[in-house]
C-alpha cells in the first residue's frame, strides 16, 4: 500500500470508528442481560418502587420492597416466544452481614385491572417442557438464591414463568424483603438502597419511588441526611412528606425519560439515609451488630457523600486540563513540523528546475524504462510498480529488435502457454588464442545465426578479438566481442540501438534460458522462479540500477537520495497511527469515565496530528536529493508523464511518427498508464503496419502487462528463497543432510 492509500485508508478509519461507530453502537446497542439479539429482547421500561423500613424485634434493619415492573417484550419470531422474565436480586456481604432476600409474592397486572397471582415453583425451569407442562407450566415464580454460580444454577434472581409472550408490554408486581439494608455504627445509622443499576436502567422511560420511614423511626430535622445517587445529573431530586402515607415520613421521587439519562459510570439509582446525634440509632434499634458497630463512621460517610458531590466539578477541571494539554501538544507538534522543515531546507540543497514544464511531448532522452519510472515517481507518486517496469523493459527489447514474441500455435490465442520469446540477436562468441583459425571465426559466426555479420568478418571490417587479461581467459577459450558501443544487427538485418543497463540485464537473462534462441513465456517464468541464485543476482542488479545510473550520470547528490523523503513519510505514518489510537481507543477509554470526551481534547490532538502528517508528507515531496541535472530531467520526465496521462495525446492534431508512438507505449507501460497511449492510438489511427511492435495487438492487452507482475512475483519468490538459504547456511535439497533422520538412542 503506497503512502497516499495508507493515509486515505486511516482517515476513513478515523471517521468511521471515531464518529460513525460510536453513534451506531449507541443506536443499535442491546444488553445481553435483557436481549438475545437486536430484534429479540425483553426490557424494563417502567418502574414503581416502594420501600418500607422495618425495625422490630427479630426483624431489625430490614426493608420490605414492593415493585411494579413494566417489561417491553419483543420476540424476533412468533414461533420463538418469551417464556420467562426475571428481576435480579444480587446478594452481598456488607461489613460482615449478608444482604439477601425473601420473596413474598409475584402478580401479573392486566390492563383491564385484573391480576394473576403467580404460584411459587418448587424448581428452576430448565427444560423447554417445564414451561408448558401440566405439573409446572406458566404463572409460576422461582427465587434462585445465591451465591451466584451458573454451574450450580444459582442466579440471584426471581424468575417469572409467563404464558408465551410474543410482542407486548406486561406489568408485574413483586414484593420481597431485603435483609440487613440498614446498618448501625457507633455514631450513625445508614440505610442504603441500590434500587436499580447497570443494564436494567438503560431503557427506563419512567421511574417513580417512595421510601417510607415509620414516624417513630424517623430522625428529627437536623439529625439526618438523605441523598440520591445516579443519572447524568449525578443525583436526582426527591421530596419529603409526612402526609402522603399516614404514619410514615416519605421520601418521593418521580423521574421521566429526560431525567433517566445515563453513562457507563453512573448507571445506577441509589438512595441513602444517615441518622446521627441523639437519633443515631433510631431506625436500627433492633438491627444486628456488624463488624464495625462499635466504630465511628459518620465523618467517613459524610466525606464520601461530599466527594461524590464534587465529582462533576473535579471531572470538569480534569477535562479542561486535558483540553489545555491537547492544545499545548497540538501547538508543539505544529511547531516541530515547521522547525523540522526549516532545518532540513537549511542543511540540504534542493534545486529548482531551470524551467517549469506542464507537458513534454518528446522523449527527453534514451533513458532506461525502470530508471525513468523511478525518476517520475521520486516525488509525486510514491513507489514504482516493478511489474509494470518489467513489462516496459521487455517491450523496449521488442522495440529495439533484440527479441520478439510470437505464437507457438498460430491458430490459438495469445496466452502465456502459447507465446514464446525469440531472441533476434546473439552476441558473437569468438574463439581466441593461437589455435583460433579463420574457419573457426566463420563457423562461430554461423553458429550464432548472424548472417549479415559474417560478411563483415570476412571483410575484416567488424571483427575484433579481445585478448584475454591475465588470469582470466586461457588459450583456446572463447569470449564475447560485442560491447555497448559496437554496431549490432539482428537476424532480420535491423541495425540495433544500444541497450540500457536494465535492458541488458533482462536481455542476458532471456539469453541464459533460451538456449536455442527461443523459450516459451511459461517456461521462462518457471526457470526464473526456480533458478534461485541467478534470479537473486538479476533482481539485485535491477534494484541497484537506479542508484548506479543516478550517481554515475549525475542525477542524484548521494546514493540515499530518497532517505529524507522516507524518513518524513515514516514520521507521517507515526502521526496518523497516533491520531487513530487517540481518536478511537483513547476516546473509547475516557468515554467510560467522567471525563467523557474531555471537550473533544483527543479529537483536537488527533486532527492536529493528521494535519501535521499531511504537512510532513507534502514537504517530503521536496526532500529528494537531485542535482541540478537531476531536477531538470525529473521535470521533463514528469511533464512527459503528465502528457501521456492526460487526454491531450488523444486530441493532438499533429502527426506523431511511429518510432515516437513506440517509445510512448514503452514509457507509458513503465508508468502504469499504457491504456492511455493505447486509447490514443485507437483514436488517432496511425498506419502501424510498418511497426512490428505496434502491429502486434498482444502488447495492448492486460495479459501482457500481467506477465510483468507475474514475473515480478516469481523473481521475488526465488530471491527470498536464495537469501534465506544463504543466511541460514542450509541446502536446497530435502532431507536432513548427511545420514538419515529420525529419533533414536544408543549405547
HELIX and SHEET records of a PDB file:
HELIX    1   1 UNK A    3  UNK A   15  1                                  13    
HELIX    2   2 UNK A   16  UNK A   20  3                                   5    
HELIX    3   3 UNK A   21  UNK A   28  1                                   8    
HELIX    4   4 UNK A  128  UNK A  132  1                                   5    
HELIX    5   5 UNK A  198  UNK A  201  5                                   4    
HELIX    6   6 UNK A  215  UNK A  217  5                                   3    
HELIX    7   7 UNK A  277  UNK A  279  5                                   3    
HELIX    8   8 UNK A  298  UNK A  347  1                                  50    
HELIX    9   9 UNK A  369  UNK A  376  1                                   8    
HELIX   10  10 UNK A  386  UNK A  400  1                                  15    
HELIX   11  11 UNK A  416  UNK A  418  5                                   3    
HELIX   12  12 UNK A  438  UNK A  447  1                                  10    
HELIX   13  13 UNK A  451  UNK A  458  1                                   8    
HELIX   14  14 UNK A  501  UNK A  513  1                                  13    
HELIX   15  15 UNK A  521  UNK A  530  1                                  10    
HELIX   16  16 UNK A  532  UNK A  552  1                                  21    
HELIX   17  17 UNK A  563  UNK A  581  1                                  19    
HELIX   18  18 UNK A  582  UNK A  586  3                                   5    
HELIX   19  19 UNK A  587  UNK A  591  1                                   5    
HELIX   20  20 UNK A  598  UNK A  600  5                                   3    
HELIX   21  21 UNK A  601  UNK A  620  1                                  20    
HELIX   22  22 UNK A  628  UNK A  645  1                                  18    
HELIX   23  23 UNK A  648  UNK A  651  1                                   4    
HELIX   24  24 UNK A  658  UNK A  671  1                                  14    
HELIX   25  25 UNK A  674  UNK A  684  1                                  11    
HELIX   26  26 UNK A  692  UNK A  695  1                                   4    
HELIX   27  27 UNK A  697  UNK A  700  5                                   4    
HELIX   28  28 UNK A  702  UNK A  728  1                                  27    
SHEET    1   A 6 UNK A  35  UNK A  37  0                                        
SHEET    2   A 6 UNK A  40  UNK A  56 -1                                        
SHEET    3   A 6 UNK A  59  UNK A  74 -1                                        
SHEET    4   A 6 UNK A 167  UNK A 178 -1                                        
SHEET    5   A 6 UNK A 101  UNK A 109 -1                                        
SHEET    6   A 6 UNK A 115  UNK A 117 -1                                        
SHEET    1   B 5 UNK A  35  UNK A  37  0                                        
SHEET    2   B 5 UNK A  40  UNK A  56 -1                                        
SHEET    3   B 5 UNK A 206  UNK A 214  1                                        
SHEET    4   B 5 UNK A 248  UNK A 255 -1                                        
SHEET    5   B 5 UNK A 239  UNK A 241 -1                                        
SHEET    1   C 4 UNK A  82  UNK A  88  0                                        
SHEET    2   C 4 UNK A 157  UNK A 165 -1                                        
SHEET    3   C 4 UNK A 140  UNK A 144 -1                                        
SHEET    4   C 4 UNK A 119  UNK A 120  1                                        
SHEET    1   D 2 UNK A  92  UNK A  94  0                                        
SHEET    2   D 2 UNK A  97  UNK A  99 -1                                        
SHEET    1   E 4 UNK A 182  UNK A 184  0                                        
SHEET    2   E 4 UNK A 189  UNK A 197 -1                                        
SHEET    3   E 4 UNK A 268  UNK A 275 -1                                        
SHEET    4   E 4 UNK A 224  UNK A 229 -1                                        
SHEET    1   F 3 UNK A 403  UNK A 407  0                                        
SHEET    2   F 3 UNK A 419  UNK A 423 -1                                        
SHEET    3   F 3 UNK A 518  UNK A 520 -1                                        
SHEET    1   G 2 UNK A 429  UNK A 431  0                                        
SHEET    2   G 2 UNK A 478  UNK A 480 -1                                        
SHEET    1   H 2 UNK A 488  UNK A 489  0                                        
SHEET    2   H 2 UNK A 495  UNK A 496 -1                                        
END                                                                             
